[in-house]
Amino acid sequence: MLAAIRTQNLSKRYRLGSRSADSYRTLRESLMNAIGSPFRRRPATPSDDTTFWALKDVNVEVHPGEVVGLIGRNGAGKSTLLKVLSRVTEPTSGRVELRGRVGSLLEVGTGFHLELTGRENIFLNGSILGMSRREIARRFDEIVAFAEMDKFLDTPVKRYSSGMYVRLAFAIAAHLEPEILIIDEVLAVGDASFQRKCIGKTLEAARGGRTILLVSHQMDVVRRLCNRAVLLKQGEVVLQGAAEEVINQYLAEGAGRLLPGVVTDTSRVSPRGGNLDALVTSILCTGDPRTHGHPCTGGPLRVEVEVEARRPVRFNSFSVNLFDRNRTRLVSADTVTLGDESRLLDKGRHTLAVRIPSLHLRPGVYGLGVCLAQRPVTTFDNCETAGDLEVLAEPGREDEPKPYFDGAVACGIEWVS
């Protein structure tokens, strides 16, 4: 079977500290360069210390009807690869083969003309995809209904919020039926309800035989949507294969053991979700004094984080999440359940702390994540892989028979008859 997407030794180099040698020039710059070139010294060949390889010898194949996730830390080259595949930027070397019409959702608002209305941009985007006006008009009502933006359809998109951009952009790309759909991490901007709609539409598109390549830092989304995944690191493919296998290696590289009473630096932990206007930079966990500060079954868990706010922000949700080895969420303790009142974080560093009075997880090692958000719209930092937290047996229960340790949750039980 011929691949819908194939890259062969694909590489992309950028110059550091100056304009890229292969960047676009204006007509005036090109003419002036041609006139003056006989009298100028030939520019020096870029040295290794002035260049940066965003992609290096990337070889990837995606077959028709596949949904493939592209994962990796920030700066791994994911977005650069999507831009090359979307013809937004040219590769330095290598080859790309695409079989089918390509629809792309890259940065929020890419492909929109800011002065045009939402209605006009639907027809503009359809034309860019090579569709006739009649084809676009046939799908127009479906696009508007999916985006839920009929009230703002005749408003210039320059007045749209980032969430409105995403709703309309996804609706256009999903309903105008390109054979290849390329999606960058844009769905994190949408609210939870719309994200569920997008996931459902993506699954529907995959079942219809369309090829999908997506970037996401949300591993649960990759698990749900993708049958294969590709892991990028420093511009190179380090692993590709079954989604679960690739995700497990990625998460194993990003997490470390959280020791009670020890401040753990999380500023470089990846993956991260959200706009990072308020970044969790460190975390401190303490548990039950009976187990020398270790969390234990039935005991308390206190989580203290240091947050660096890059601008003043308001939040109403600080959540502590615990996962099993399959990244199934077992605990989600969220302050938003205490009330919807928002707190203000001025620009600078702040300390936040929450306490779970009684942790009912069985003994074992669990992944811990924290999230800071203004529900239901904005996520500032979703640090899903802050580290591994060990939960010990409750004191006095160490010698209980093995069935006590089965399952994930320890709940009390008593006879009633």
C-alpha positions as CSV (number, residue, x, y, z in Angstrom):
1,M,0.0,0.0,0.0
2,L,1.3,3.4,-0.9
3,A,1.8,5.8,2.0
4,A,-0.3,8.9,2.3
5,I,2.6,10.7,4.0
6,R,6.2,9.7,3.6
7,T,9.4,11.6,4.6
8,Q,12.8,10.5,3.5
9,N,15.9,11.8,5.4
10,L,13.9,15.0,6.1
11,S,16.0,17.8,7.7
12,K,15.4,21.4,8.6
13,R,18.1,23.8,9.7
14,Y,17.7,27.3,11.2
15,R,20.3,29.9,11.6
16,L,20.7,31.2,15.2
17,G,20.7,34.9,15.9
18,S,20.0,35.9,12.3
19,R,17.6,35.5,9.5
20,S,17.5,32.0,8.0
21,A,19.4,31.6,4.8
22,D,16.3,30.1,3.1
23,S,13.8,32.6,4.5
24,Y,11.6,34.6,2.1
25,R,12.9,37.9,0.7
26,T,10.9,40.8,-0.7
27,L,11.3,41.7,-4.4
28,R,13.3,44.8,-3.5
29,E,15.7,42.8,-1.3
30,S,16.2,40.3,-4.1
31,L,16.9,43.0,-6.7
32,M,19.3,44.9,-4.4
33,N,21.1,41.6,-3.7
34,A,21.5,40.8,-7.4
35,I,22.8,44.3,-8.3
36,G,25.2,44.4,-5.4
37,S,26.4,40.8,-5.4
38,P,29.4,41.3,-7.7
39,F,30.8,43.7,-5.1
40,R,30.0,41.8,-2.0
41,R,32.0,39.1,-0.3
42,R,30.2,35.7,-0.5
43,P,28.6,35.1,2.9
44,A,30.4,32.6,5.0
45,T,29.0,29.0,5.2
46,P,27.0,28.7,8.5
47,S,29.2,27.1,11.2
48,D,27.9,24.4,13.6
49,D,27.7,26.8,16.5
50,T,25.4,29.2,14.5
51,T,22.9,26.6,13.3
52,F,20.2,24.6,14.8
53,W,18.8,21.4,13.3
54,A,15.1,21.4,14.2
55,L,14.7,18.1,12.2
56,K,17.5,15.7,11.3
57,D,17.1,12.7,8.9
58,V,13.4,12.1,9.8
59,N,11.9,9.0,8.2
60,V,8.2,8.6,8.8
61,E,5.4,6.8,6.9
62,V,1.7,7.2,7.6
63,H,-0.7,5.0,5.6
64,P,-4.2,5.9,4.4
65,G,-6.8,5.7,7.2
66,E,-4.2,5.7,10.0
67,V,-4.3,8.1,12.9
68,V,-0.7,8.7,14.1
69,G,0.3,10.7,17.1
70,L,3.4,12.8,17.1
71,I,4.8,13.2,20.7
72,G,7.9,14.6,22.3
73,R,9.0,17.4,24.6
74,N,8.8,21.1,23.8
75,G,11.5,21.8,21.1
76,A,11.6,18.2,19.9
77,G,10.7,19.3,16.3
78,K,7.0,18.3,16.2
79,S,5.6,21.6,15.0
80,T,8.4,22.1,12.5
81,L,7.6,18.7,11.0
82,L,3.9,19.6,10.7
83,K,4.9,22.9,9.1
84,V,7.0,21.2,6.5
85,L,4.3,18.7,5.7
86,S,1.8,21.6,5.4
87,R,4.1,23.5,3.0
88,V,4.3,26.4,5.5
89,T,8.1,26.1,5.4
90,E,10.6,24.3,3.1
91,P,13.0,21.6,4.3
92,T,16.7,22.1,4.2
93,S,17.2,18.6,2.7
94,G,15.3,15.4,2.3
95,R,12.0,14.5,0.5
96,V,8.3,14.6,1.4
97,E,5.6,12.7,-0.4
98,L,2.0,13.5,0.1
99,R,-0.9,11.6,-1.6
100,G,-4.1,13.6,-1.1
101,R,-5.4,17.0,-0.3
102,V,-4.0,18.3,3.0
103,G,-6.0,20.3,5.6
104,S,-4.0,21.8,8.5
105,L,-4.7,23.1,11.9
106,L,-1.5,24.7,13.1
107,E,-1.2,27.7,15.4
108,V,-4.5,29.3,16.3
109,G,-5.8,31.5,13.5
110,T,-3.4,30.2,10.8
111,G,-5.1,30.5,7.4
112,F,-7.6,33.1,8.5
113,H,-7.8,36.6,7.0
114,L,-8.3,38.8,10.1
115,E,-10.3,41.5,8.3
116,L,-12.8,39.0,6.8
117,T,-15.8,37.6,8.7
118,G,-16.2,34.0,9.8
119,R,-18.5,33.4,6.9
120,E,-16.0,34.8,4.4
121,N,-13.2,32.8,5.9
122,I,-15.1,29.5,5.6
123,F,-15.2,30.1,1.8
124,L,-11.6,31.3,1.7
125,N,-10.3,28.2,3.5
126,G,-12.4,25.9,1.3
127,S,-10.9,27.6,-1.8
128,I,-7.4,27.1,-0.4
129,L,-8.2,23.4,0.0
130,G,-9.2,23.3,-3.7
131,M,-12.9,23.0,-3.2
132,S,-15.5,24.7,-5.4
133,R,-17.9,27.3,-4.0
134,R,-20.8,24.8,-4.5
135,E,-19.0,22.2,-2.5
136,I,-18.3,24.6,0.4
137,A,-21.9,25.9,0.3
138,R,-23.2,22.3,0.6
139,R,-21.2,21.8,3.9
140,F,-21.7,25.4,5.2
141,D,-24.6,24.7,7.6
142,E,-22.8,21.7,9.1
143,I,-19.7,23.7,9.7
144,V,-21.6,26.5,11.4
145,A,-23.6,24.1,13.6
146,F,-20.5,22.2,14.7
147,A,-18.6,25.4,15.6
148,E,-21.7,26.8,17.4
149,M,-20.9,30.3,16.2
150,D,-23.9,31.4,14.2
151,K,-24.2,34.6,16.2
152,F,-20.7,35.7,15.3
153,L,-20.6,34.5,11.7
154,D,-20.6,38.0,10.2
155,T,-18.1,39.4,12.7
156,P,-14.5,39.9,11.5
157,V,-12.3,37.1,12.9
158,K,-9.8,39.7,14.3
159,R,-12.4,40.1,17.1
160,Y,-12.6,36.4,17.9
161,S,-11.1,34.9,21.0
162,S,-8.6,32.1,20.7
163,G,-11.3,29.6,21.6
164,M,-13.6,30.9,18.8
165,Y,-10.6,30.7,16.3
166,V,-10.2,27.0,17.2
167,R,-13.9,26.1,17.0
168,L,-14.2,27.6,13.5
169,A,-10.8,26.3,12.2
170,F,-11.5,22.8,13.3
171,A,-15.0,22.8,12.0
172,I,-13.7,24.0,8.6
173,A,-10.9,21.5,8.4
174,A,-13.0,18.5,9.5
175,H,-16.0,19.2,7.3
176,L,-14.3,20.2,4.1
177,E,-13.0,16.6,3.9
178,P,-9.3,16.8,3.0
179,E,-7.8,13.3,2.5
180,I,-5.0,14.2,5.0
181,L,-5.7,16.1,8.2
182,I,-2.7,17.6,10.1
183,I,-3.5,18.9,13.6
184,D,-1.1,20.7,16.0
185,E,-1.8,21.3,19.7
186,V,-4.7,23.6,19.1
187,L,-7.5,21.7,20.7
188,A,-6.1,22.5,24.2
189,V,-7.5,26.0,23.8
190,G,-11.1,24.8,23.4
191,D,-13.4,23.9,26.4
192,A,-13.9,20.4,27.5
193,S,-17.3,20.0,25.7
194,F,-15.9,21.1,22.4
195,Q,-12.8,18.9,22.8
196,R,-15.1,15.9,23.1
197,K,-16.9,16.9,19.9
198,C,-13.5,17.2,18.2
199,I,-12.4,13.8,19.3
200,G,-15.6,12.3,18.1
201,K,-15.3,14.0,14.7
202,T,-11.7,12.9,14.4
203,L,-12.6,9.3,15.1
204,E,-15.4,9.6,12.5
205,A,-13.0,11.0,10.0
206,A,-10.6,8.1,10.6
207,R,-13.3,5.5,10.2
208,G,-14.1,7.3,6.9
209,G,-10.6,6.5,5.6
210,R,-8.9,9.8,6.1
211,T,-5.3,10.0,7.2
212,I,-4.6,12.0,10.4
213,L,-1.4,13.1,11.9
214,L,-1.7,15.0,15.2
215,V,0.5,16.6,17.9
216,S,-0.7,16.5,21.4
217,H,0.8,16.7,24.9
218,Q,-2.4,15.0,26.3
219,M,-1.5,11.3,26.3
220,D,-5.1,10.3,27.0
221,V,-6.1,11.9,23.7
222,V,-3.3,10.1,21.9
223,R,-4.4,6.8,23.4
224,R,-8.0,7.3,22.4
225,L,-7.3,8.5,18.8
226,C,-4.1,6.9,17.6
227,N,-3.2,3.4,16.7
228,R,0.5,4.4,16.1
229,A,2.8,7.1,17.5
230,V,6.1,8.6,16.7
231,L,8.4,9.9,19.4
232,L,10.7,12.8,18.5
233,K,13.7,14.0,20.5
234,Q,16.0,16.9,19.5
235,G,14.7,16.7,16.0
236,E,15.2,12.9,15.5
237,V,12.9,10.0,15.6
238,V,13.8,7.8,18.6
239,L,10.9,5.4,18.5
240,Q,7.8,4.7,16.3
241,G,5.3,1.9,16.7
242,A,2.2,1.0,18.7
243,A,0.8,4.1,20.5
244,E,0.9,2.5,23.9
245,E,4.5,1.4,23.6
246,V,5.7,4.8,22.4
247,I,3.7,6.7,25.1
248,N,5.1,4.5,27.9
249,Q,8.7,5.3,26.9
250,Y,7.9,9.0,26.6
251,L,6.3,9.1,30.1
252,A,9.2,7.0,31.6
253,E,11.7,9.6,30.3
254,G,9.8,12.5,31.8
255,A,9.0,11.3,35.3
256,G,11.2,10.8,38.4
257,R,10.5,9.6,42.0
258,L,9.0,12.2,44.3
259,L,10.5,11.8,47.8
260,P,8.5,13.0,50.8
261,G,9.9,16.2,52.2
262,V,12.1,16.9,49.2
263,V,11.4,19.8,46.9
264,T,11.4,18.5,43.3
265,D,12.1,20.9,40.4
266,T,9.3,20.5,37.8
267,S,10.1,23.5,35.6
268,R,11.6,21.3,32.9
269,V,9.2,18.4,33.2
270,S,7.5,17.6,29.9
271,P,4.8,17.1,28.5
272,R,3.0,20.3,29.7
273,G,-0.5,21.5,28.7
274,G,-1.9,24.9,28.9
275,N,-0.7,28.4,28.0
276,L,2.0,28.4,30.8
277,D,1.1,31.9,31.9
278,A,1.4,30.5,35.4
279,L,4.1,27.7,35.5
280,V,4.4,25.1,38.3
281,T,8.2,25.1,39.0
282,S,8.5,22.9,42.0
283,I,6.5,20.4,44.1
284,L,6.7,19.2,47.7
285,C,4.8,16.1,48.9
286,T,4.3,15.1,52.5
287,G,2.2,12.3,54.0
288,D,1.5,10.6,57.3
289,P,3.9,11.3,60.2
290,R,3.4,7.6,61.2
291,T,5.3,6.6,58.1
292,H,7.9,9.4,58.4
293,G,6.2,11.6,55.9
294,H,5.4,9.0,53.3
295,P,1.8,8.9,51.9
296,C,0.1,5.7,53.1
297,T,-3.3,4.1,52.5
298,G,-5.9,5.9,54.6
299,G,-3.4,8.7,55.5
300,P,-3.2,12.3,54.5
301,L,-1.4,13.8,51.5
302,R,-0.2,17.4,51.3
303,V,0.9,18.8,48.0
304,E,2.7,22.2,47.9
305,V,3.8,23.8,44.7
306,E,5.7,26.9,43.7
307,V,4.1,28.8,40.8
308,E,5.8,31.4,38.7
309,A,3.1,33.8,37.2
310,R,4.4,35.5,34.1
311,R,1.5,37.9,34.2
312,P,-1.4,38.5,36.7
313,V,-3.8,35.6,36.4
314,R,-7.0,34.5,38.1
315,F,-7.6,30.8,38.9
316,N,-10.3,28.8,40.5
317,S,-8.9,25.3,40.1
318,F,-5.8,23.7,41.6
319,S,-6.0,19.9,41.2
320,V,-3.9,16.9,42.3
321,N,-4.2,13.9,40.0
322,L,-2.9,10.4,40.6
323,F,-2.5,7.8,37.8
324,D,-1.8,4.1,37.6
325,R,0.9,2.6,35.4
326,N,-1.5,2.7,32.4
327,R,-2.0,6.4,33.0
328,T,-5.6,5.8,34.1
329,R,-6.6,8.6,36.4
330,L,-7.5,7.2,39.8
331,V,-7.7,10.4,41.9
332,S,-8.7,13.9,40.8
333,A,-8.9,16.2,43.8
334,D,-9.8,19.7,42.6
335,T,-10.3,22.8,44.6
336,V,-13.0,23.9,42.1
337,T,-15.4,21.6,44.0
338,L,-15.0,23.9,47.0
339,G,-16.6,26.8,45.2
340,D,-16.1,28.8,42.0
341,E,-14.4,31.8,43.7
342,S,-11.3,32.8,41.8
343,R,-8.0,33.7,43.4
344,L,-5.5,36.3,42.0
345,L,-1.9,35.6,41.3
346,D,0.1,38.7,40.7
347,K,3.2,38.5,38.5
348,G,6.0,36.7,40.3
349,R,6.4,33.6,42.5
350,H,3.7,32.1,44.7
351,T,3.3,29.1,47.0
352,L,0.1,27.1,46.8
353,A,-0.8,24.1,49.0
354,V,-3.7,21.6,49.3
355,R,-4.4,18.6,51.5
356,I,-6.2,15.4,50.8
357,P,-7.3,14.3,54.3
358,S,-7.5,10.6,53.5
359,L,-5.9,8.8,50.6
360,H,-7.6,5.6,49.8
361,L,-5.2,4.1,47.3
362,R,-3.7,0.7,47.8
363,P,0.1,0.5,48.4
364,G,2.1,1.0,45.2
365,V,3.7,3.5,43.0
366,Y,1.5,6.1,41.2
367,G,2.1,8.9,38.8
368,L,1.3,12.3,40.2
369,G,0.3,15.4,38.2
370,V,-0.9,18.9,39.1
371,C,-3.0,21.3,37.2
372,L,-3.7,25.1,37.6
373,A,-6.7,26.4,35.6
374,Q,-9.5,28.9,35.4
375,R,-12.4,26.5,34.8
376,P,-14.0,25.9,32.4
377,V,-12.1,27.9,29.8
378,T,-8.4,28.4,30.5
379,T,-5.6,25.9,31.6
380,F,-2.4,27.6,32.7
381,D,-0.3,24.5,33.5
382,N,-1.2,20.9,33.3
383,C,1.8,19.0,34.5
384,E,0.6,15.4,34.2
385,T,4.0,13.8,34.8
386,A,5.4,15.7,37.8
387,G,6.8,12.4,39.1
388,D,6.1,9.0,40.7
389,L,4.7,8.9,44.2
390,E,5.0,5.8,46.4
391,V,2.0,5.0,48.7
392,L,2.9,2.7,51.6
393,A,0.7,0.3,53.5
394,E,-1.2,1.8,56.5
395,P,0.8,1.2,59.7
396,G,-0.3,-2.0,61.3
397,R,-1.6,-3.5,58.0
398,E,1.8,-4.6,56.6
399,D,1.1,-8.2,57.5
400,E,-2.4,-8.3,56.1
401,P,-3.1,-11.2,53.6
402,K,-2.5,-10.4,50.0
403,P,-6.2,-9.8,49.0
404,Y,-6.0,-6.6,51.0
405,F,-3.6,-5.2,48.4
406,D,-5.7,-6.2,45.3
407,G,-7.3,-3.5,43.3
408,A,-6.5,0.2,43.3
409,V,-8.8,1.7,45.9
410,A,-9.0,0.8,49.6
411,C,-12.6,1.3,50.8
412,G,-14.0,0.3,54.2
413,I,-16.6,-2.5,54.5
414,E,-18.8,-3.7,57.3
415,W,-21.5,-6.3,57.8
416,V,-25.1,-4.9,57.9
417,S,-26.9,-8.3,58.2
